[in-house]
Amino acid sequence: MRKTTIMPYTELWAEEFERESDAIKNIFERAVLYHMGSTSVPAIGYAKPVIDILGVLEDISEADRLSADMERLGYEVCGENGIPGRRFFTKGGNERTHHVHLYEKGNEQIDIHLNFKRYLLEHPTDAKAYGELKLQLLQEFPDQHEEYQTRKQPFVSELAKKANEWAKRKD
């Protein structure tokens, strides 16, 4: 069973993203990689210490063809893992350290993830509320990772909706 761990924000997460993305770029040379998720938004204040990396590929079949190279980097190959068109990789087993989400250029999930991050970077009050929710849920469900995730989802979904509406207004 995975236990939820939350840590205060640290700039070391940005450094870890850079290190890991360099290794991933050795496999997917033409990929465009983004740091996403709570470890990429300082105003959230707290995050699971898991570096989320979003990768954009010209052709998603490249992810399938090179998955053995990701395994050599220590990643578990998880296929689409519930999101059509995604290739998902995790590192660290039950003590996860990294998630890699690969999409083919043009997949709508790319904008959804990037809009979410941009919105939180420009709306620190919402980001802080998200961090506070994480702490509250951690106190309520310290050993129930799935329940933590389930309870967090409505807030995240609402933030994602706000982020996408905000992004449309900006365009």
C-alpha positions in Angstrom: 0.0 0.0 0.0 1.3 3.4 -0.9 1.4 6.0 1.8 1.0 9.7 1.0 3.9 11.9 1.8 3.7 15.6 1.6 6.7 17.9 1.9 7.2 21.7 1.9 8.1 23.2 -1.5 11.8 23.1 -2.3 13.8 24.5 -5.3 15.6 21.2 -5.3 12.5 19.8 -7.2 13.3 22.1 -10.2 16.9 20.9 -10.1 15.7 17.3 -10.1 13.4 18.0 -13.0 16.4 19.3 -15.0 18.6 16.2 -14.1 15.9 13.7 -15.0 14.8 15.5 -18.2 18.4 15.5 -19.4 18.4 11.7 -19.0 15.0 11.4 -20.7 16.2 13.6 -23.6 19.0 11.1 -24.2 16.2 8.6 -25.1 13.6 11.0 -26.7 16.0 13.4 -28.4 13.4 15.6 -30.0 10.9 15.6 -27.1 9.8 18.8 -25.5 9.7 18.3 -21.8 7.9 20.3 -19.1 7.9 20.2 -15.4 4.3 20.0 -14.2 2.3 19.1 -11.1 2.6 20.5 -7.6 6.4 20.3 -7.5 6.5 22.9 -10.3 4.4 25.6 -8.5 6.0 27.2 -5.5 2.8 28.9 -4.3 1.1 25.6 -3.6 3.6 25.3 -0.8 3.4 21.5 -0.4 3.6 18.5 -2.7 4.2 14.8 -2.8 7.9 14.6 -3.6 7.2 13.2 -7.1 8.5 15.0 -10.1 5.9 15.1 -12.9 7.3 15.4 -16.3 5.1 16.1 -19.4 6.7 15.1 -22.7 5.5 16.0 -26.1 6.5 13.7 -29.0 6.1 14.0 -32.7 4.8 10.4 -32.8 3.6 8.5 -29.7 4.8 5.2 -31.2 8.3 6.4 -30.3 7.3 6.0 -26.6 6.4 2.3 -27.3 9.4 1.7 -29.4 11.8 3.1 -26.7 10.1 1.9 -23.5 12.9 -0.6 -22.8 15.3 2.4 -22.6 13.0 4.0 -20.0 13.1 0.7 -18.1 16.9 0.9 -18.1 16.5 4.4 -16.4 14.5 2.7 -13.7 11.0 3.4 -15.0 8.0 1.1 -14.9 6.1 1.1 -18.2 2.4 1.6 -17.4 0.9 2.1 -20.9 -1.9 4.6 -21.2 -2.9 4.0 -17.6 -6.5 5.2 -18.1 -5.8 8.2 -20.4 -6.1 7.4 -24.1 -3.1 8.6 -26.1 -0.8 8.9 -23.1 2.2 6.7 -22.3 2.8 6.8 -18.5 6.0 5.8 -16.7 6.7 5.7 -13.0 10.0 5.5 -11.1 10.6 4.4 -7.6 7.9 1.7 -7.0 5.8 2.4 -3.9 8.2 5.2 -3.0 7.7 7.0 -6.3 10.1 9.7 -7.3 9.1 10.5 -10.9 6.1 10.3 -13.2 6.5 10.8 -17.0 3.5 11.5 -19.1 4.2 11.3 -22.8 1.7 12.6 -25.4 1.8 13.1 -29.2 1.9 16.7 -30.3 -1.7 18.0 -30.6 -3.2 15.8 -27.8 -5.6 18.0 -25.8 -4.1 16.7 -22.5 -1.0 18.7 -23.1 -2.9 22.0 -22.9 -5.0 20.8 -20.0 -1.8 20.1 -17.9 0.0 23.2 -19.0 -3.0 25.5 -18.5 -3.4 24.1 -15.0 0.2 24.9 -14.1 0.1 28.4 -15.7 -3.1 29.2 -13.9 -1.7 28.3 -10.5 1.5 30.2 -11.2 -0.6 33.3 -11.9 -3.2 32.7 -9.2 -1.3 32.1 -6.0 -4.4 32.3 -3.8 -5.9 29.3 -5.5 -2.5 27.6 -5.4 -2.2 28.1 -1.7 -5.7 26.8 -1.1 -4.7 23.7 -3.0 -1.7 23.2 -0.8 -3.8 23.7 2.3 -6.2 21.0 1.1 -3.3 18.6 0.6 -2.3 19.1 4.2 -5.8 18.7 5.5 -6.3 15.5 3.6 -2.9 14.2 4.7 -4.0 14.6 8.3 -7.3 12.9 7.7 -5.9 10.0 5.5 -2.2 9.6 6.3 -2.2 5.9 5.4 -4.9 5.8 2.8 -3.4 7.1 -0.5 -6.4 6.2 -2.6 -8.8 8.0 -0.3 -6.5 11.0 -0.2 -6.5 11.1 -4.1 -10.3 10.5 -4.2 -11.0 13.4 -1.8 -8.6 15.7 -3.6 -10.1 15.1 -7.1 -13.2 17.4 -6.9 -11.0 20.4 -6.0 -8.5 19.5 -8.7 -11.3 19.1 -11.3 -12.7 22.5 -10.4 -9.3 24.1 -10.6 -8.7 22.5 -14.0 -12.1 23.9 -15.2 -11.1 27.4 -14.0 -7.7 27.0 -15.6 -9.1 26.1 -19.0 -11.7 28.9 -18.9 -8.9 31.3 -17.9 -6.7 30.1 -20.8 -9.6 30.6 -23.3 -10.0 34.2 -22.1 -6.3 34.9 -22.4 -6.2 33.7 -26.0 
